[in-house]
Amino acid sequence: MNGVRGRAVVLAGLLSLVVGCAGGSGGNAPVVGYWRSGAGEIEFLKGGTLGQVSLLPAVCFKPVSDQQEHLKGTWHYERIEGAGRGASAVLTSDSGAVTCERYFRYVKDEAGERLQLDSGNVTKEPFLRQKGHAIGTVVE
């Protein structure tokens, strides 16, 4: 009986680890924070909401423009097969006219941390973490 209970404890521990890494609002997800690229800026807040977001319309598959658009929305941390782990964000313009869902793949290696859009048609430049950053100004 002791062996069965031991296996149950191990399985419960593994299950909680898998569930904790698989999704949710990502309160401790590595994507939480401010990020910037040539396509604009985005802030992932704990609890699954987006803070201030200013992105080129092309991010939401709209006509190319160099005028950034203010967006709002929600996100959740997940792992997509073949794409890796990252944040799936639902973005909506303040007017409500533009809505899209985009996946920001999280990468951390010797070059640092970055978020990469799920397609490179907007910008080849990744989103880089901005420490001590408020949207519109950089404090380094």
N, C-alpha and C positions, 0 to 999 in steps of 0.2 A: 504494500500500500504506500510505503514511503517513496518508492520509485515513481509511482504515478503522480503523487503530489509534487514531487520535485520537478517532473517534466511539465506539469501544469503551470508551476511558477515560472519556469524558463520560457514556456510558450507565451504566457501572459506578458512577460517582460519584453519579449521580441515583438509581440503584437503592438504593445504601446509604443515601442520605438518606431515601428513601421508607420503607424497611424500619425505619430508626432511629426514625421518627416514628409508625409505624403501630401498634406494640403492644409486646409484651414485658412484662417485670416492671416497667419504668419506673424504673430506678435514678436517672435524672436527670429524671424526669417532674415537672412542676410541682405535682402533687398531693401529693408526699411532704411529710409534716409533720402537725401537729395541727390539727384543724378543730372548730368548735363552732357549734351552732345551738340553737333551741328543742327540737329532736328529740333532742339529746344531743351526744356527742363521739365522734370517730373519729380514729385515728392511722394514716396510711399510711407504712409503712417501706420503705426501699430493699430491693430483692430480691423484692418481691411479697407480703410478708406484712403482716398488720395487727397493730399493737401493741395497746394498750388501746382497747377500744370499749365505750361505754355509750350505748345508744340506746333510744328508746321502742319498744315492741313493734309499734306501727303501721307502723314502717319496714319490717318484714317481713310486713305485711298481717295482723297479729294484732289481736285486739280492742283498742280504744282503752283506754289506761291511762296514768296519769301516772308510773308506776313504771318507771324505766329498767332495761334488761336488759343484763347483760354478755355480750358476744359475742366471737368470735374468727373468724379467717378469712384469706383470701388475696385478692389483687387483681391486675389487670393494666391497663395504660394502653392505651387504644384510641381510635379515632375511629369514631363511629357515624353513618352517613348521616342527616342531618336533625336530629341531636342534638348534633353537635360532638364535641370531644375531652374525655376524662375518664377516670375509673376505674370499671371494672366490678368490684364486690366481691362475693364469696361469703361470707355471714355465717352463723355457726352459734352457737347458744347453748351455754353451758358444759355444759348437760345433754344437748345434742344434739337436743332436742325441736323447736327452731325452726331452720330453714334457709331462706335465701332468697338471691337474687342481685339486687343493686340497682346502678343506674348513677348515678354522681355526675358531673354535667357540670361541667367546669372553665371558669370565665369570668374573664378579666382585662381590666379596662378602667379608665377614669379613677376609678371608685369603689373600685378595689382588686381583690383576688382573692377568689373565692368558689366554692363547690361547690353545685350545685343538684341535688336528688334528681330522678329521672326522672319523678316525679309529685308534684303539689302537695297530695295528700290527707293528708299527714302534717304538714307545716308549710310555710307560704309563706316562712318565714325561711330564707335560705341558710346554709350552713355557712361560717363565716369563719375564715381562717387565724389561729392563735394563736401568736404569737412568744414564745419563752421560757416555754412552757406545759407543765405536767405535768397529766395527767388529774386533774380534781377541784380544781385550784388554778390561778389565773391570776397570772403574774408579768409585769407590764408596766413 
